[in-house]
Amino acid sequence: MREVPASEFAKNFGLYHKVVQREPVAVLSHGRPSGYFISTLEFEELQRLRARAGRSRGLEDLSAAEIEEMLNTRMSPEHDHLNRLLDQE
């Protein structure tokens, strides 16, 4: 990740607009990051990850009954070869 002082970033925005297509740019104020300039693709990926994180649950969020149900879940018969892999563990 490239780091650049805010004044340099402001003066040469066009250059950093190109750089950010290859790597994020940390914009520094008094030697500390005050923000990050990232590509559109990276921003969209971040948005997707945030949306997915809101729908996920940790094991600690599940009840004992939910965990038991998941442990006993089987795939449909056409996937018996995969079910057998689960039985090997």
C-alpha positions as CSV (number, residue, x, y, z in Angstrom):
1,M,0.0,0.0,0.0
2,R,1.3,3.4,-0.9
3,E,1.3,6.2,1.7
4,V,1.2,9.8,0.7
5,P,0.8,13.1,2.5
6,A,-2.6,14.8,2.0
7,S,-1.0,17.8,0.4
8,E,0.8,15.6,-2.2
9,F,-2.4,13.6,-2.8
10,A,-4.4,16.8,-3.4
11,K,-1.8,18.2,-5.8
12,N,-1.5,15.0,-7.8
13,F,-4.9,13.5,-7.6
14,G,-4.7,12.3,-11.3
15,L,-1.6,10.3,-10.6
16,Y,-3.1,8.6,-7.5
17,H,-6.3,7.9,-9.4
18,K,-4.1,5.7,-11.7
19,V,-2.1,4.3,-8.8
20,V,-5.2,3.2,-6.9
21,Q,-6.1,0.9,-9.8
22,R,-3.1,-1.3,-8.7
23,E,-3.0,-0.7,-5.0
24,P,-4.8,1.3,-2.2
25,V,-3.4,4.7,-1.2
26,A,-3.2,5.8,2.4
27,V,-3.6,9.5,2.7
28,L,-1.6,10.9,5.6
29,S,-2.2,13.9,7.8
30,H,0.7,14.8,10.1
31,G,2.2,11.3,9.4
32,R,-0.9,9.4,10.3
33,P,-3.5,7.8,8.0
34,S,-6.6,10.1,7.7
35,G,-8.2,8.1,5.0
36,Y,-7.7,5.5,2.2
37,F,-8.2,5.9,-1.5
38,I,-9.3,2.6,-3.0
39,S,-10.5,1.4,-6.4
40,T,-14.1,1.0,-7.3
41,L,-13.6,-2.8,-7.5
42,E,-12.2,-2.9,-3.9
43,F,-15.0,-0.7,-2.6
44,E,-17.6,-2.9,-4.2
45,E,-16.0,-6.0,-2.7
46,L,-15.9,-4.3,0.7
47,Q,-19.7,-3.6,0.4
48,R,-20.4,-7.2,-0.6
49,L,-18.4,-8.5,2.4
50,R,-20.2,-6.1,4.8
51,A,-23.6,-7.2,3.5
52,R,-22.7,-10.9,3.9
53,A,-21.3,-10.3,7.4
54,G,-24.6,-9.0,8.5
55,R,-26.3,-12.2,7.5
56,S,-23.8,-14.6,9.0
57,R,-24.0,-16.0,12.5
58,G,-21.3,-17.4,14.7
59,L,-21.5,-20.7,16.4
60,E,-22.0,-19.0,19.7
61,D,-25.2,-17.5,18.3
62,L,-26.8,-20.9,17.6
63,S,-28.9,-22.9,20.1
64,A,-27.9,-26.5,20.9
65,A,-31.0,-27.7,18.9
66,E,-29.8,-25.8,15.8
67,I,-26.3,-27.2,16.1
68,E,-27.7,-30.7,16.5
69,E,-30.0,-30.2,13.5
70,M,-27.0,-29.1,11.4
71,L,-24.9,-32.1,12.5
72,N,-27.7,-34.5,11.4
73,T,-28.4,-32.8,8.1
74,R,-27.9,-35.0,5.0
75,M,-27.6,-34.1,1.3
76,S,-30.1,-35.6,-1.1
77,P,-29.5,-39.2,-2.3
78,E,-27.8,-38.1,-5.6
79,H,-25.0,-36.8,-3.4
80,D,-24.5,-40.0,-1.3
81,H,-20.9,-40.1,-2.4
82,L,-20.4,-36.7,-0.6
83,N,-22.5,-37.9,2.4
84,R,-20.0,-40.8,2.8
85,L,-17.2,-38.3,3.0
86,L,-18.9,-36.7,5.9
87,D,-19.3,-40.1,7.6
88,Q,-15.5,-40.6,7.5
89,E,-14.8,-37.8,9.9
